């Protein structure tokens, strides 16, 4: 391999990138924009659930019960109403997700030590939010019941009400913030999508502009041409990686508990595979638009849906779980979350690192073998 020829191709590609301001903008601005959009907009946390209340009892006991929902960070009472029509109107207009109806004899039930029925109406059009909100409501009611029982039993002089003292401790993501879980996945999504899209136009552009024939007529070898076109986009992709890691730390406050050097090394392996995949599509199609479409189809959708980025893999059907094993982003997201949140090292992540290495080597071999230094 002649390094002078590789350097010449690399320099040529850098000049082409600088002249094509759209590609340069795609390479630098898009990752920042996507990270901001996904990082701030995409959240699995359910807070401030709009709650409408119809308190038919209007007693101090019922108001104390409602106060538990007011004090909860998961609910926001949007109004008090006097009939079902008003509750239905608020739910229909999406001003409330839940509505609570407290019966007239609520305080009498409580004071006579009977179970007081409370109706909870839930908008099930968003099943995920409704399920989480119902869990929060059950938690508030359970806390109220425990306090009521504890106060009642204390009057009898019984000190140990519960035989089991359950003490929860959350590891790795103590505040249970979905942002700490999502942002590392966003980094993988952006790197896979941007890298494949950028590299997918590099060879196809030469064919469309008629300059590939000139390159073929030179003494340059296949490996030198592919490497020369690979290097500029690797540098750009690595720069995007550094920007994403910096934003994750300073803007989204995602803790980095692992080794930064290990993170950069394994990310470079993943970036190499994504770029090689894009170059392979560019070589196969010889058309920029088609190559870009193939890159989007094979990177964005599998990374977003089948990598465990948003949807847990263990909840997927068995056949889909098998398919996820060939999605490289699945392993890279595991690496990112392991290094960021758990501080894991290569002794735990070596299987994922091995697969990413195999993926990168395979894509490089496919691109090299597919490229023929001749005019069809």
Residue pairs with C-beta under 8 A, 6 or more apart in sequence:
1 221
1 223
1 224
1 227
2 220
2 221
2 224
5 218
5 219
5 220
5 221
5 224
5 228
6 224
6 227
6 228
6 231
7 228
8 228
9 220
9 224
9 225
9 227
9 228
9 229
10 228
10 229
10 231
10 232
12 228
13 202
13 228
13 229
13 231
13 232
13 233
14 232
16 205
17 23
17 24
17 27
17 232
17 236
18 24
23 198
23 201
26 194
26 197
26 198
27 194
27 198
27 233
27 236
27 237
27 240
28 236
28 239
28 240
30 190
30 194
31 190
31 194
31 240
31 243
31 244
32 243
32 247
34 186
34 189
34 190
35 183
35 186
35 187
35 190
35 244
35 247
35 248
36 247
36 251
38 182
38 186
38 189
39 179
39 182
39 183
39 186
39 247
39 251
39 252
42 182
42 186
42 310
43 178
43 179
43 182
44 178
44 181
44 182
44 310
45 177
45 178
45 179
46 74
46 129
46 132
46 133
46 136
47 73
47 74
48 73
48 74
48 75
48 76
49 74
49 75
49 76
49 97
49 98
49 129
49 133
49 136
50 76
50 78
50 90
50 95
50 96
50 97
50 98
51 69
51 75
51 76
51 77
51 78
51 96
51 97
51 98
51 99
51 100
52 77
52 78
52 79
52 80
52 81
52 86
52 87
52 90
52 91
52 95
52 96
52 98
52 99
52 100
53 66
53 69
53 77
53 79
53 80
53 81
53 99
53 100
53 102
54 80
54 81
54 82
54 83
54 84
54 86
54 87
54 99
54 100
54 101
54 102
55 62
55 63
55 66
55 80
55 102
56 101
56 102
56 103
56 104
56 106
57 102
57 103
57 104
57 105
57 106
57 107
59 106
59 107
60 107
61 106
61 107
61 110
61 111
62 102
62 106
62 107
65 102
65 106
65 118
65 144
66 77
66 100
66 102
68 140
68 143
68 144
69 75
69 77
69 100
69 137
69 140
70 77
72 136
72 140
74 133
74 136
74 140
75 98
75 136
75 137
75 140
78 90
78 95
78 96
79 90
79 96
81 87
81 90
84 101
87 96
87 99
87 101
87 121
90 96
90 99
91 97
91 99
91 121
91 123
94 123
96 123
97 122
97 123
97 126
97 129
97 130
97 133
98 120
98 121
98 122
98 123
98 133
98 137
99 120
99 121
100 118
100 119
100 120
100 121
101 118
101 119
101 120
101 121
102 118
103 116
103 117
103 118
103 119
105 116
106 116
106 118
109 115
109 116
109 117
110 116
110 148
113 152
118 141
120 134
120 137
122 130
122 133
122 134
123 130
124 130
149 161
150 161
153 161
170 176
172 341
172 342
173 180
173 181
173 341
179 252
179 254
180 254
180 255
180 340
180 341
181 337
181 341
182 309
182 310
183 248
183 252
183 254
184 248
184 254
184 333
184 336
184 337
184 340
184 341
185 307
185 308
185 309
185 310
185 333
185 336
185 337
186 244
186 309
187 241
187 244
187 245
187 248
187 336
188 270
188 303
188 307
188 309
188 329
188 332
188 333
188 336
189 300
189 303
189 304
189 309
189 329
190 240
190 244
191 237
191 240
191 241
191 244
191 267
191 270
191 271
191 274
191 332
192 270
192 274
192 299
192 300
192 303
192 328
192 329
192 332
193 295
193 296
193 299
193 300
193 303
194 237
194 240
195 233
195 237
195 271
195 274
195 275
195 278
196 274
196 275
196 277
196 278
196 281
196 295
196 296
196 298
196 299
197 278
197 292
197 295
197 296
197 299
198 233
198 236
198 237
198 275
198 278
199 229
199 230
199 233
199 274
199 275
199 276
199 277
199 278
199 279
199 282
199 295
200 278
200 279
200 281
200 282
200 288
200 291
200 292
200 294
200 295
201 282
201 288
201 291
201 292
202 229
202 233
202 278
202 279
202 282
203 212
203 229
203 279
203 282
203 283
203 286
203 371
204 282
204 283
204 285
204 286
204 287
204 288
204 290
204 291
205 282
205 288
206 212
206 215
207 286
207 287
208 286
208 287
208 288
212 375
213 375
215 225
216 373
216 374
216 375
221 373
222 368
222 371
222 372
222 373
223 368
225 371
225 373
226 279
226 364
226 367
226 368
226 371
229 279
230 275
230 276
230 279
233 275
233 278
234 268
234 271
234 272
234 275
237 271
237 274
237 275
238 264
238 268
238 271
241 264
241 267
241 268
241 271
245 256
245 260
245 263
248 254
248 256
248 340
249 256
254 340
255 340
255 341
256 263
256 339
256 340
257 339
257 340
257 341
257 342
257 343
258 338
258 339
258 340
258 342
258 343
258 344
258 345
259 339
259 345
262 339
262 345
262 346
263 335
263 336
263 339
263 340
266 332
266 335
266 339
266 349
266 352
266 353
266 356
267 332
267 336
269 353
269 356
269 357
269 360
270 328
270 332
270 335
270 356
270 360
272 360
272 364
273 328
273 356
273 359
273 360
273 362
273 363
274 299
274 328
276 360
276 363
276 364
276 366
276 367
277 295
277 298
277 299
277 363
278 291
278 295
279 363
279 367
280 363
280 366
280 367
280 370
281 291
281 294
281 295
281 298
282 288
282 291
283 367
283 370
283 371
284 291
284 370
285 291
285 294
299 329
302 327
302 329
303 309
303 327
303 329
304 310
305 311
306 313
306 316
306 320
306 323
306 324
306 327
306 330
307 324
307 327
307 329
307 330
307 332
307 333
308 324
308 330
308 333
308 334
309 329
309 333
313 321
313 324
313 330
314 321
316 324
324 330
328 355
328 356
328 359
331 351
331 352
331 353
331 355
331 356
332 352
332 356
334 349
334 352
335 349
335 352
335 353
335 356
338 344
338 348
338 349
338 352
339 349
346 353
